[in-house]
């Protein structure tokens, strides 16, 4: 039970009729901006972690191996 091209076109036409092209354009732009923001946050988080690992620091909310041994 898969979707074929005609099924997808019918769904696309219904979505355009319900929401309109202007709102769909805004939703697409907002979704792209959210994905870019998520990627930047992930990249910054990994850079912070590698920097902290090089300096031997512990990030906020991170459990160090010394704290694991105490528990």
CHARMM-style PDB file with segment names, atoms N, HN, CA, C and O in Angstrom:
ATOM      1  N   UNK     1       0.845  -1.173   0.000  1.00  0.00      PROA
ATOM      2  CA  UNK     1       0.000   0.000   0.000  1.00  0.00      PROA
ATOM      3  C   UNK     1       0.890   1.235   0.000  1.00  0.00      PROA
ATOM      4  O   UNK     1       1.199   1.782   1.058  1.00  0.00      PROA
ATOM      5  N   UNK     2       1.287   1.658  -1.145  1.00  0.00      PROA
ATOM      6  HN  UNK     2       1.036   1.213  -2.004  1.00  0.00      PROA
ATOM      7  CA  UNK     2       2.120   2.837  -1.256  1.00  0.00      PROA
ATOM      8  C   UNK     2       1.368   3.979  -1.917  1.00  0.00      PROA
ATOM      9  O   UNK     2       0.296   3.797  -2.496  1.00  0.00      PROA
ATOM     10  N   UNK     3       1.946   5.131  -1.815  1.00  0.00      PROA
ATOM     11  HN  UNK     3       2.816   5.279  -1.345  1.00  0.00      PROA
ATOM     12  CA  UNK     3       1.362   6.300  -2.457  1.00  0.00      PROA
ATOM     13  C   UNK     3       1.990   6.461  -3.828  1.00  0.00      PROA
ATOM     14  O   UNK     3       3.211   6.406  -3.981  1.00  0.00      PROA
ATOM     15  N   UNK     4       1.149   6.656  -4.806  1.00  0.00      PROA
ATOM     16  HN  UNK     4       0.158   6.701  -4.682  1.00  0.00      PROA
ATOM     17  CA  UNK     4       1.658   6.883  -6.155  1.00  0.00      PROA
ATOM     18  C   UNK     4       1.631   8.383  -6.442  1.00  0.00      PROA
ATOM     19  O   UNK     4       1.126   9.170  -5.641  1.00  0.00      PROA
ATOM     20  N   UNK     5       2.167   8.758  -7.568  1.00  0.00      PROA
ATOM     21  HN  UNK     5       2.577   8.119  -8.219  1.00  0.00      PROA
ATOM     22  CA  UNK     5       2.243  10.165  -7.962  1.00  0.00      PROA
ATOM     23  C   UNK     5       0.852  10.818  -8.008  1.00  0.00      PROA
ATOM     24  O   UNK     5       0.693  11.924  -7.490  1.00  0.00      PROA
ATOM     25  N   UNK     6      -0.156  10.176  -8.607  1.00  0.00      PROA
ATOM     26  HN  UNK     6      -0.028   9.277  -9.027  1.00  0.00      PROA
ATOM     27  CA  UNK     6      -1.484  10.817  -8.629  1.00  0.00      PROA
ATOM     28  C   UNK     6      -2.048  11.067  -7.220  1.00  0.00      PROA
ATOM     29  O   UNK     6      -2.678  12.097  -6.980  1.00  0.00      PROA
ATOM     30  N   UNK     7      -1.824  10.133  -6.297  1.00  0.00      PROA
ATOM     31  HN  UNK     7      -1.313   9.297  -6.491  1.00  0.00      PROA
ATOM     32  CA  UNK     7      -2.293  10.333  -4.925  1.00  0.00      PROA
ATOM     33  C   UNK     7      -1.621  11.543  -4.286  1.00  0.00      PROA
ATOM     34  O   UNK     7      -2.278  12.360  -3.640  1.00  0.00      PROA
ATOM     35  N   UNK     8      -0.319  11.647  -4.470  1.00  0.00      PROA
ATOM     36  HN  UNK     8       0.214  10.983  -4.995  1.00  0.00      PROA
ATOM     37  CA  UNK     8       0.419  12.765  -3.892  1.00  0.00      PROA
ATOM     38  C   UNK     8      -0.006  14.102  -4.507  1.00  0.00      PROA
ATOM     39  O   UNK     8      -0.077  15.111  -3.805  1.00  0.00      PROA
ATOM     40  N   UNK     9      -0.287  14.112  -5.796  1.00  0.00      PROA
ATOM     41  HN  UNK     9      -0.230  13.292  -6.366  1.00  0.00      PROA
ATOM     42  CA  UNK     9      -0.745  15.339  -6.445  1.00  0.00      PROA
ATOM     43  C   UNK     9      -2.104  15.775  -5.913  1.00  0.00      PROA
ATOM     44  O   UNK     9      -2.330  16.968  -5.708  1.00  0.00      PROA
ATOM     45  N   UNK    10      -3.003  14.838  -5.690  1.00  0.00      PROA
ATOM     46  HN  UNK    10      -2.820  13.870  -5.857  1.00  0.00      PROA
ATOM     47  CA  UNK    10      -4.316  15.169  -5.137  1.00  0.00      PROA
ATOM     48  C   UNK    10      -4.161  15.756  -3.735  1.00  0.00      PROA
ATOM     49  O   UNK    10      -4.812  16.747  -3.402  1.00  0.00      PROA
ATOM     50  N   UNK    11      -3.313  15.157  -2.922  1.00  0.00      PROA
ATOM     51  HN  UNK    11      -2.785  14.352  -3.192  1.00  0.00      PROA
ATOM     52  CA  UNK    11      -3.080  15.661  -1.572  1.00  0.00      PROA
ATOM     53  C   UNK    11      -2.471  17.064  -1.640  1.00  0.00      PROA
ATOM     54  O   UNK    11      -2.872  17.945  -0.879  1.00  0.00      PROA
ATOM     55  N   UNK    12      -1.524  17.280  -2.527  1.00  0.00      PROA
ATOM     56  HN  UNK    12      -1.198  16.565  -3.146  1.00  0.00      PROA
ATOM     57  CA  UNK    12      -0.898  18.585  -2.684  1.00  0.00      PROA
ATOM     58  C   UNK    12      -1.917  19.647  -3.102  1.00  0.00      PROA
ATOM     59  O   UNK    12      -1.889  20.764  -2.585  1.00  0.00      PROA
ATOM     60  N   UNK    13      -2.794  19.320  -4.009  1.00  0.00      PROA
ATOM     61  HN  UNK    13      -2.817  18.413  -4.429  1.00  0.00      PROA
ATOM     62  CA  UNK    13      -3.826  20.259  -4.453  1.00  0.00      PROA
ATOM     63  C   UNK    13      -4.771  20.611  -3.303  1.00  0.00      PROA
ATOM     64  O   UNK    13      -5.141  21.773  -3.136  1.00  0.00      PROA
ATOM     65  N   UNK    14      -5.157  19.623  -2.520  1.00  0.00      PROA
ATOM     66  HN  UNK    14      -4.856  18.679  -2.656  1.00  0.00      PROA
ATOM     67  CA  UNK    14      -6.038  19.874  -1.380  1.00  0.00      PROA
ATOM     68  C   UNK    14      -5.350  20.765  -0.350  1.00  0.00      PROA
ATOM     69  O   UNK    14      -5.974  21.676   0.195  1.00  0.00      PROA
ATOM     70  N   UNK    15      -4.081  20.512  -0.080  1.00  0.00      PROA
ATOM     71  HN  UNK    15      -3.574  19.772  -0.522  1.00  0.00      PROA
ATOM     72  CA  UNK    15      -3.337  21.325   0.878  1.00  0.00      PROA
ATOM     73  C   UNK    15      -3.224  22.766   0.387  1.00  0.00      PROA
ATOM     74  O   UNK    15      -3.389  23.698   1.174  1.00  0.00      PROA
ATOM     75  N   UNK    16      -2.948  22.960  -0.892  1.00  0.00      PROA
ATOM     76  HN  UNK    16      -2.814  22.203  -1.532  1.00  0.00      PROA
ATOM     77  CA  UNK    16      -2.845  24.316  -1.449  1.00  0.00      PROA
ATOM     78  C   UNK    16      -4.192  25.022  -1.376  1.00  0.00      PROA
ATOM     79  O   UNK    16      -4.241  26.214  -1.074  1.00  0.00      PROA
ATOM     80  N   UNK    17      -5.285  24.315  -1.646  1.00  0.00      PROA
ATOM     81  HN  UNK    17      -5.245  23.346  -1.892  1.00  0.00      PROA
ATOM     82  CA  UNK    17      -6.609  24.929  -1.569  1.00  0.00      PROA
ATOM     83  C   UNK    17      -6.973  25.308  -0.139  1.00  0.00      PROA
ATOM     84  O   UNK    17      -7.583  26.353   0.088  1.00  0.00      PROA
ATOM     85  N   UNK    18      -6.609  24.478   0.816  1.00  0.00      PROA
ATOM     86  HN  UNK    18      -6.114  23.629   0.632  1.00  0.00      PROA
ATOM     87  CA  UNK    18      -6.962  24.744   2.209  1.00  0.00      PROA
ATOM     88  C   UNK    18      -6.115  25.869   2.787  1.00  0.00      PROA
ATOM     89  O   UNK    18      -6.653  26.785   3.409  1.00  0.00      PROA
ATOM     90  N   UNK    19      -4.804  25.820   2.594  1.00  0.00      PROA
ATOM     91  HN  UNK    19      -4.367  25.076   2.089  1.00  0.00      PROA
ATOM     92  CA  UNK    19      -3.912  26.774   3.245  1.00  0.00      PROA
ATOM     93  C   UNK    19      -3.539  27.964   2.368  1.00  0.00      PROA
ATOM     94  O   UNK    19      -3.262  29.042   2.895  1.00  0.00      PROA
ATOM     95  N   UNK    20      -3.526  27.806   1.082  1.00  0.00      PROA
ATOM     96  HN  UNK    20      -3.751  26.931   0.654  1.00  0.00      PROA
ATOM     97  CA  UNK    20      -3.110  28.892   0.196  1.00  0.00      PROA
ATOM     98  C   UNK    20      -1.604  28.894   0.024  1.00  0.00      PROA
ATOM     99  O   UNK    20      -0.868  28.387   0.871  1.00  0.00      PROA
ATOM    100  N   UNK    21      -1.156  29.469  -1.077  1.00  0.00      PROA
ATOM    101  HN  UNK    21      -1.754  29.881  -1.765  1.00  0.00      PROA
ATOM    102  CA  UNK    21       0.268  29.433  -1.395  1.00  0.00      PROA
ATOM    103  C   UNK    21       1.079  30.349  -0.494  1.00  0.00      PROA
ATOM    104  O   UNK    21       2.227  30.040  -0.177  1.00  0.00      PROA
ATOM    105  N   UNK    22       0.497  31.482  -0.071  1.00  0.00      PROA
ATOM    106  HN  UNK    22      -0.436  31.733  -0.328  1.00  0.00      PROA
ATOM    107  CA  UNK    22       1.241  32.426   0.763  1.00  0.00      PROA
ATOM    108  C   UNK    22       1.572  31.802   2.124  1.00  0.00      PROA
ATOM    109  O   UNK    22       2.700  31.916   2.604  1.00  0.00      PROA
ATOM    110  N   UNK    23       0.599  31.153   2.733  1.00  0.00      PROA
ATOM    111  HN  UNK    23      -0.317  31.061   2.344  1.00  0.00      PROA
ATOM    112  CA  UNK    23       0.843  30.541   4.039  1.00  0.00      PROA
ATOM    113  C   UNK    23       1.822  29.365   3.914  1.00  0.00      PROA
ATOM    114  O   UNK    23       2.666  29.170   4.788  1.00  0.00      PROA
ATOM    115  N   UNK    24       1.716  28.590   2.845  1.00  0.00      PROA
ATOM    116  HN  UNK    24       1.030  28.748   2.134  1.00  0.00      PROA
ATOM    117  CA  UNK    24       2.651  27.480   2.646  1.00  0.00      PROA
ATOM    118  C   UNK    24       4.071  27.993   2.464  1.00  0.00      PROA
ATOM    119  O   UNK    24       5.024  27.373   2.936  1.00  0.00      PROA
ATOM    120  N   UNK    25       4.215  29.131   1.775  1.00  0.00      PROA
ATOM    121  HN  UNK    25       3.441  29.634   1.391  1.00  0.00      PROA
ATOM    122  CA  UNK    25       5.538  29.722   1.600  1.00  0.00      PROA
ATOM    123  C   UNK    25       6.112  30.136   2.949  1.00  0.00      PROA
ATOM    124  O   UNK    25       7.294  29.920   3.215  1.00  0.00      PROA
ATOM    125  N   UNK    26       5.286  30.726   3.795  1.00  0.00      PROA
ATOM    126  HN  UNK    26       4.325  30.902   3.579  1.00  0.00      PROA
ATOM    127  CA  UNK    26       5.735  31.127   5.130  1.00  0.00      PROA
ATOM    128  C   UNK    26       6.107  29.912   5.978  1.00  0.00      PROA
ATOM    129  O   UNK    26       7.103  29.938   6.701  1.00  0.00      PROA
ATOM    130  N   UNK    27       5.319  28.866   5.891  1.00  0.00      PROA
ATOM    131  HN  UNK    27       4.509  28.845   5.304  1.00  0.00      PROA
ATOM    132  CA  UNK    27       5.614  27.649   6.655  1.00  0.00      PROA
ATOM    133  C   UNK    27       6.933  27.046   6.187  1.00  0.00      PROA
ATOM    134  O   UNK    27       7.742  26.606   7.004  1.00  0.00      PROA
ATOM    135  N   UNK    28       7.148  27.025   4.886  1.00  0.00      PROA
ATOM    136  HN  UNK    28       6.491  27.382   4.222  1.00  0.00      PROA
ATOM    137  CA  UNK    28       8.405  26.496   4.348  1.00  0.00      PROA
ATOM    138  C   UNK    28       9.603  27.310   4.807  1.00  0.00      PROA
ATOM    139  O   UNK    28      10.640  26.750   5.165  1.00  0.00      PROA
ATOM    140  N   UNK    29       9.463  28.630   4.798  1.00  0.00      PROA
ATOM    141  HN  UNK    29       8.621  29.084   4.507  1.00  0.00      PROA
ATOM    142  CA  UNK    29      10.562  29.488   5.240  1.00  0.00      PROA
ATOM    143  C   UNK    29      10.834  29.300   6.727  1.00  0.00      PROA
ATOM    144  O   UNK    29      11.991  29.242   7.144  1.00  0.00      PROA
ATOM    145  N   UNK    30       9.777  29.204   7.528  1.00  0.00      PROA
ATOM    146  HN  UNK    30       8.838  29.250   7.189  1.00  0.00      PROA
ATOM    147  CA  UNK    30       9.943  28.997   8.968  1.00  0.00      PROA
ATOM    148  C   UNK    30      10.580  27.644   9.264  1.00  0.00      PROA
ATOM    149  O   UNK    30      11.419  27.528  10.156  1.00  0.00      PROA
ATOM    150  N   UNK    31      10.181  26.632   8.519  1.00  0.00      PROA
ATOM    151  HN  UNK    31       9.499  26.726   7.794  1.00  0.00      PROA
ATOM    152  CA  UNK    31      10.752  25.303   8.716  1.00  0.00      PROA
ATOM    153  C   UNK    31      12.236  25.293   8.352  1.00  0.00      PROA
ATOM    154  O   UNK    31      13.043  24.704   9.072  1.00  0.00      PROA
ATOM    155  N   UNK    32      12.600  25.928   7.261  1.00  0.00      PROA
ATOM    156  HN  UNK    32      11.945  26.406   6.677  1.00  0.00      PROA
ATOM    157  CA  UNK    32      14.007  26.011   6.866  1.00  0.00      PROA
ATOM    158  C   UNK    32      14.839  26.764   7.892  1.00  0.00      PROA
ATOM    159  O   UNK    32      15.968  26.375   8.189  1.00  0.00      PROA
ATOM    160  N   UNK    33      14.278  27.845   8.436  1.00  0.00      PROA
ATOM    161  HN  UNK    33      13.361  28.161   8.195  1.00  0.00      PROA
ATOM    162  CA  UNK    33      14.984  28.617   9.453  1.00  0.00      PROA
ATOM    163  C   UNK    33      15.168  27.803  10.734  1.00  0.00      PROA
ATOM    164  O   UNK    33      16.211  27.884  11.383  1.00  0.00      PROA
ATOM    165  N   UNK    34      14.160  27.029  11.089  1.00  0.00      PROA
ATOM    166  HN  UNK    34      13.313  26.964  10.562  1.00  0.00      PROA
ATOM    167  CA  UNK    34      14.256  26.192  12.291  1.00  0.00      PROA
ATOM    168  C   UNK    34      15.319  25.107  12.113  1.00  0.00      PROA
ATOM    169  O   UNK    34      16.066  24.816  13.047  1.00  0.00      PROA
ATOM    170  N   UNK    35      15.391  24.517  10.941  1.00  0.00      PROA
ATOM    171  HN  UNK    35      14.784  24.754  10.183  1.00  0.00      PROA
ATOM    172  CA  UNK    35      16.392  23.479  10.674  1.00  0.00      PROA
ATOM    173  C   UNK    35      17.787  24.081  10.717  1.00  0.00      PROA
ATOM    174  O   UNK    35      18.703  23.480  11.279  1.00  0.00      PROA
ATOM    175  N   UNK    36      17.961  25.270  10.128  1.00  0.00      PROA
ATOM    176  HN  UNK    36      17.217  25.758   9.672  1.00  0.00      PROA
ATOM    177  CA  UNK    36      19.269  25.940  10.185  1.00  0.00      PROA
ATOM    178  C   UNK    36      19.677  26.242  11.620  1.00  0.00      PROA
ATOM    179  O   UNK    36      20.832  26.042  11.997  1.00  0.00      PROA
ATOM    180  N   UNK    37      18.737  26.722  12.415  1.00  0.00      PROA
ATOM    181  HN  UNK    37      17.799  26.885  12.109  1.00  0.00      PROA
ATOM    182  CA  UNK    37      19.024  27.014  13.819  1.00  0.00      PROA
ATOM    183  C   UNK    37      19.408  25.765  14.595  1.00  0.00      PROA
ATOM    184  O   UNK    37      20.312  25.803  15.430  1.00  0.00      PROA
ATOM    185  N   UNK    38      18.727  24.658  14.323  1.00  0.00      PROA
ATOM    186  HN  UNK    38      17.993  24.627  13.644  1.00  0.00      PROA
ATOM    187  CA  UNK    38      19.039  23.395  14.985  1.00  0.00      PROA
ATOM    188  C   UNK    38      20.439  22.926  14.610  1.00  0.00      PROA
ATOM    189  O   UNK    38      21.202  22.497  15.476  1.00  0.00      PROA
ATOM    190  N   UNK    39      20.776  23.003  13.339  1.00  0.00      PROA
ATOM    191  HN  UNK    39      20.155  23.352  12.636  1.00  0.00      PROA
ATOM    192  CA  UNK    39      22.109  22.585  12.898  1.00  0.00      PROA
ATOM    193  C   UNK    39      23.197  23.438  13.543  1.00  0.00      PROA
ATOM    194  O   UNK    39      24.227  22.916  13.971  1.00  0.00      PROA
ATOM    195  N   UNK    40      22.969  24.752  13.613  1.00  0.00      PROA
ATOM    196  HN  UNK    40      22.133  25.176  13.266  1.00  0.00      PROA
ATOM    197  CA  UNK    40      23.953  25.633  14.244  1.00  0.00      PROA
ATOM    198  C   UNK    40      24.108  25.313  15.723  1.00  0.00      PROA
ATOM    199  O   UNK    40      25.223  25.328  16.243  1.00  0.00      PROA
ATOM    200  N   UNK    41      23.006  25.025  16.405  1.00  0.00      PROA
ATOM    201  HN  UNK    41      22.100  25.013  15.982  1.00  0.00      PROA
ATOM    202  CA  UNK    41      23.067  24.694  17.830  1.00  0.00      PROA
ATOM    203  C   UNK    41      23.814  23.388  18.052  1.00  0.00      PROA
ATOM    204  O   UNK    41      24.586  23.270  19.003  1.00  0.00      PROA
ATOM    205  N   UNK    42      23.593  22.413  17.190  1.00  0.00      PROA
ATOM    206  HN  UNK    42      22.966  22.509  16.417  1.00  0.00      PROA
ATOM    207  CA  UNK    42      24.295  21.132  17.321  1.00  0.00      PROA
ATOM    208  C   UNK    42      25.785  21.337  17.081  1.00  0.00      PROA
ATOM    209  O   UNK    42      26.615  20.774  17.795  1.00  0.00      PROA
ATOM    210  N   UNK    43      26.127  22.145  16.072  1.00  0.00      PROA
ATOM    211  HN  UNK    43      25.453  22.602  15.492  1.00  0.00      PROA
ATOM    212  CA  UNK    43      27.533  22.390  15.774  1.00  0.00      PROA
ATOM    213  C   UNK    43      28.207  23.126  16.928  1.00  0.00      PROA
ATOM    214  O   UNK    43      29.322  22.779  17.317  1.00  0.00      PROA
ATOM    215  N   UNK    44      27.536  24.142  17.480  1.00  0.00      PROA
ATOM    216  HN  UNK    44      26.630  24.424  17.164  1.00  0.00      PROA
ATOM    217  CA  UNK    44      28.106  24.891  18.602  1.00  0.00      PROA
ATOM    218  C   UNK    44      28.256  24.008  19.835  1.00  0.00      PROA
ATOM    219  O   UNK    44      29.236  24.129  20.570  1.00  0.00      PROA
ATOM    220  N   UNK    45      27.295  23.124  20.062  1.00  0.00      PROA
ATOM    221  HN  UNK    45      26.500  23.026  19.464  1.00  0.00      PROA
ATOM    222  CA  UNK    45      27.369  22.223  21.203  1.00  0.00      PROA
ATOM    223  C   UNK    45      28.530  21.260  21.096  1.00  0.00      PROA
ATOM    224  O   UNK    45      29.202  20.982  22.090  1.00  0.00      PROA
ATOM    225  N   UNK    46      28.775  20.746  19.901  1.00  0.00      PROA
ATOM    226  HN  UNK    46      28.229  20.972  19.093  1.00  0.00      PROA
ATOM    227  CA  UNK    46      29.895  19.823  19.734  1.00  0.00      PROA
ATOM    228  C   UNK    46      31.226  20.557  19.849  1.00  0.00      PROA
ATOM    229  O   UNK    46      32.202  20.003  20.355  1.00  0.00      PROA
ATOM    230  N   UNK    47      31.268  21.825  19.373  1.00  0.00      PROA
ATOM    231  HN  UNK    47      30.475  22.275  18.962  1.00  0.00      PROA
ATOM    232  CA  UNK    47      32.498  22.612  19.519  1.00  0.00      PROA
ATOM    233  C   UNK    47      32.776  22.898  20.986  1.00  0.00      PROA
ATOM    234  O   UNK    47      33.926  22.831  21.420  1.00  0.00      PROA
ATOM    235  N   UNK    48      31.729  23.221  21.764  1.00  0.00      PROA
ATOM    236  HN  UNK    48      30.795  23.276  21.412  1.00  0.00      PROA
ATOM    237  CA  UNK    48      31.901  23.472  23.196  1.00  0.00      PROA
ATOM    238  C   UNK    48      32.419  22.226  23.907  1.00  0.00      PROA
ATOM    239  O   UNK    48      33.276  22.311  24.786  1.00  0.00      PROA
ATOM    240  N   UNK    49      31.890  21.074  23.517  1.00  0.00      PROA
ATOM    241  HN  UNK    49      31.194  21.006  22.802  1.00  0.00      PROA
ATOM    242  CA  UNK    49      32.286  19.823  24.176  1.00  0.00      PROA
ATOM    243  C   UNK    49      33.739  19.472  23.855  1.00  0.00      PROA
ATOM    244  O   UNK    49      34.483  19.061  24.745  1.00  0.00      PROA
ATOM    245  N   UNK    50      34.149  19.630  22.598  1.00  0.00      PROA
ATOM    246  HN  UNK    50      33.545  19.964  21.875  1.00  0.00      PROA
ATOM    247  CA  UNK    50      35.538  19.312  22.257  1.00  0.00      PROA
ATOM    248  C   UNK    50      36.487  20.294  22.919  1.00  0.00      PROA
ATOM    249  O   UNK    50      37.577  19.912  23.345  1.00  0.00      PROA
ATOM    250  N   UNK    51      36.086  21.562  23.011  1.00  0.00      PROA
ATOM    251  HN  UNK    51      35.200  21.873  22.665  1.00  0.00      PROA
ATOM    252  CA  UNK    51      36.908  22.556  23.688  1.00  0.00      PROA
ATOM    253  C   UNK    51      37.025  22.235  25.175  1.00  0.00      PROA
ATOM    254  O   UNK    51      38.105  22.358  25.753  1.00  0.00      PROA
ATOM    255  N   UNK    52      35.926  21.828  25.793  1.00  0.00      PROA
ATOM    256  HN  UNK    52      35.049  21.728  25.324  1.00  0.00      PROA
ATOM    257  CA  UNK    52      35.952  21.477  27.216  1.00  0.00      PROA
ATOM    258  C   UNK    52      36.787  20.225  27.438  1.00  0.00      PROA
ATOM    259  O   UNK    52      37.500  20.134  28.437  1.00  0.00      PROA
ATOM    260  N   UNK    53      36.715  19.259  26.529  1.00  0.00      PROA
ATOM    261  HN  UNK    53      36.136  19.333  25.717  1.00  0.00      PROA
ATOM    262  CA  UNK    53      37.503  18.037  26.671  1.00  0.00      PROA
ATOM    263  C   UNK    53      38.999  18.336  26.570  1.00  0.00      PROA
ATOM    264  O   UNK    53      39.805  17.729  27.276  1.00  0.00      PROA
ATOM    265  N   UNK    54      39.372  19.277  25.687  1.00  0.00      PROA
ATOM    266  HN  UNK    54      38.717  19.770  25.113  1.00  0.00      PROA
ATOM    267  CA  UNK    54      40.782  19.636  25.546  1.00  0.00      PROA
ATOM    268  C   UNK    54      41.297  20.314  26.808  1.00  0.00      PROA
ATOM    269  O   UNK    54      42.432  20.084  27.224  1.00  0.00      PROA
ATOM    270  N   UNK    55      40.459  21.152  27.418  1.00  0.00      PROA
ATOM    271  HN  UNK    55      39.536  21.339  27.080  1.00  0.00      PROA
ATOM    272  CA  UNK    55      40.873  21.893  28.600  1.00  0.00      PROA
ATOM    273  C   UNK    55      40.645  21.107  29.887  1.00  0.00      PROA
ATOM    274  O   UNK    55      41.117  21.516  30.948  1.00  0.00      PROA
ATOM    275  N   UNK    56      39.936  19.997  29.811  1.00  0.00      PROA
ATOM    276  HN  UNK    56      39.553  19.665  28.949  1.00  0.00      PROA
ATOM    277  CA  UNK    56      39.663  19.188  30.990  1.00  0.00      PROA
ATOM    278  C   UNK    56      38.508  19.715  31.822  1.00  0.00      PROA
ATOM    279  O   UNK    56      38.319  19.274  32.956  1.00  0.00      PROA
ATOM    280  N   UNK    57      37.734  20.646  31.288  1.00  0.00      PROA
ATOM    281  HN  UNK    57      37.888  21.004  30.368  1.00  0.00      PROA
ATOM    282  CA  UNK    57      36.597  21.201  32.011  1.00  0.00      PROA
ATOM    283  C   UNK    57      35.385  20.281  31.868  1.00  0.00      PROA
ATOM    284  O   UNK    57      35.336  19.409  31.001  1.00  0.00      PROA
ATOM    285  N   UNK    58      34.415  20.506  32.746  1.00  0.00      PROA
ATOM    286  HN  UNK    58      34.455  21.214  33.451  1.00  0.00      PROA
ATOM    287  CA  UNK    58      33.147  19.792  32.683  1.00  0.00      PROA
ATOM    288  C   UNK    58      32.079  20.798  32.300  1.00  0.00      PROA
ATOM    289  O   UNK    58      31.982  21.869  32.899  1.00  0.00      PROA
ATOM    290  N   UNK    59      31.264  20.451  31.285  1.00  0.00      PROA
ATOM    291  HN  UNK    59      31.343  19.581  30.798  1.00  0.00      PROA
ATOM    292  CA  UNK    59      30.197  21.336  30.867  1.00  0.00      PROA
ATOM    293  C   UNK    59      29.059  21.304  31.880  1.00  0.00      PROA
ATOM    294  O   UNK    59      28.909  20.338  32.629  1.00  0.00      PROA
ATOM    295  N   UNK    60      28.263  22.365  31.895  1.00  0.00      PROA
ATOM    296  HN  UNK    60      28.385  23.149  31.287  1.00  0.00      PROA
ATOM    297  CA  UNK    60      27.130  22.430  32.803  1.00  0.00      PROA
ATOM    298  C   UNK    60      26.152  21.299  32.502  1.00  0.00      PROA
ATOM    299  O   UNK    60      25.749  21.113  31.354  1.00  0.00      PROA
ATOM    300  N   UNK    61      25.777  20.553  33.517  1.00  0.00      PROA
ATOM    301  HN  UNK    61      26.104  20.703  34.450  1.00  0.00      PROA
ATOM    302  CA  UNK    61      24.845  19.445  33.341  1.00  0.00      PROA
ATOM    303  C   UNK    61      25.515  18.141  32.953  1.00  0.00      PROA
ATOM    304  O   UNK    61      24.845  17.111  32.877  1.00  0.00      PROA
ATOM    305  N   UNK    62      26.794  18.155  32.711  1.00  0.00      PROA
ATOM    306  HN  UNK    62      27.338  18.992  32.773  1.00  0.00      PROA
ATOM    307  CA  UNK    62      27.515  16.953  32.308  1.00  0.00      PROA
ATOM    308  C   UNK    62      28.104  16.290  33.549  1.00  0.00      PROA
ATOM    309  O   UNK    62      28.582  16.978  34.451  1.00  0.00      PROA
ATOM    310  N   UNK    63      28.073  14.973  33.600  1.00  0.00      PROA
ATOM    311  HN  UNK    63      27.685  14.414  32.867  1.00  0.00      PROA
ATOM    312  CA  UNK    63      28.623  14.232  34.730  1.00  0.00      PROA
ATOM    313  C   UNK    63      30.030  13.793  34.369  1.00  0.00      PROA
ATOM    314  O   UNK    63      30.246  13.146  33.345  1.00  0.00      PROA
ATOM    315  N   UNK    64      30.984  14.148  35.214  1.00  0.00      PROA
ATOM    316  HN  UNK    64      30.809  14.674  36.046  1.00  0.00      PROA
ATOM    317  CA  UNK    64      32.363  13.754  34.952  1.00  0.00      PROA
ATOM    318  C   UNK    64      32.607  12.344  35.474  1.00  0.00      PROA
ATOM    319  O   UNK    64      31.794  11.804  36.223  1.00  0.00      PROA
ATOM    320  N   UNK    65      33.722  11.756  35.078  1.00  0.00      PROA
ATOM    321  HN  UNK    65      34.382  12.195  34.469  1.00  0.00      PROA
ATOM    322  CA  UNK    65      34.038  10.393  35.534  1.00  0.00      PROA
ATOM    323  C   UNK    65      34.282  10.365  37.023  1.00  0.00      PROA
ATOM    324  O   UNK    65      34.015   9.346  37.660  1.00  0.00      PROA
ATOM    325  N   UNK    66      34.790  11.467  37.619  1.00  0.00      PROA
ATOM    326  HN  UNK    66      35.007  12.294  37.102  1.00  0.00      PROA
ATOM    327  CA  UNK    66      34.996  11.518  39.057  1.00  0.00      PROA
ATOM    328  C   UNK    66      33.669  11.460  39.793  1.00  0.00      PROA
ATOM    329  O   UNK    66      33.559  10.796  40.824  1.00  0.00      PROA
ATOM    330  N   UNK    67      32.658  12.151  39.272  1.00  0.00      PROA
ATOM    331  HN  UNK    67      32.747  12.690  38.435  1.00  0.00      PROA
ATOM    332  CA  UNK    67      31.341  12.144  39.913  1.00  0.00      PROA
ATOM    333  C   UNK    67      30.671  10.786  39.744  1.00  0.00      PROA
ATOM    334  O   UNK    67      29.922  10.365  40.626  1.00  0.00      PROA
ATOM    335  N   UNK    68      30.918  10.096  38.648  1.00  0.00      PROA
ATOM    336  HN  UNK    68      31.526  10.438  37.932  1.00  0.00      PROA
ATOM    337  CA  UNK    68      30.333   8.764  38.436  1.00  0.00      PROA
ATOM    338  C   UNK    68      30.887   7.793  39.476  1.00  0.00      PROA
ATOM    339  O   UNK    68      30.151   6.946  39.983  1.00  0.00      PROA
ATOM    340  N   UNK    69      32.176   7.906  39.800  1.00  0.00      PROA
ATOM    341  HN  UNK    69      32.774   8.594  39.388  1.00  0.00      PROA
ATOM    342  CA  UNK    69      32.790   6.996  40.744  1.00  0.00      PROA
ATOM    343  C   UNK    69      32.271   7.211  42.160  1.00  0.00      PROA
ATOM    344  O   UNK    69      32.205   6.264  42.942  1.00  0.00      PROA
ATOM    345  N   UNK    70      31.904   8.436  42.497  1.00  0.00      PROA
ATOM    346  HN  UNK    70      31.958   9.206  41.861  1.00  0.00      PROA
ATOM    347  CA  UNK    70      31.402   8.746  43.838  1.00  0.00      PROA
ATOM    348  C   UNK    70      30.031   8.147  44.103  1.00  0.00      PROA
ATOM    349  O   UNK    70      29.695   7.854  45.250  1.00  0.00      PROA
ATOM    350  N   UNK    71      29.236   7.962  43.058  1.00  0.00      PROA
ATOM    351  HN  UNK    71      29.509   8.200  42.125  1.00  0.00      PROA
ATOM    352  CA  UNK    71      27.865   7.482  43.240  1.00  0.00      PROA
ATOM    353  C   UNK    71      27.792   6.015  43.376  1.00  0.00      PROA
ATOM    354  OT1 UNK    71      26.703   5.463  43.536  1.00  0.00      PROA
TER     355      UNK     71
END
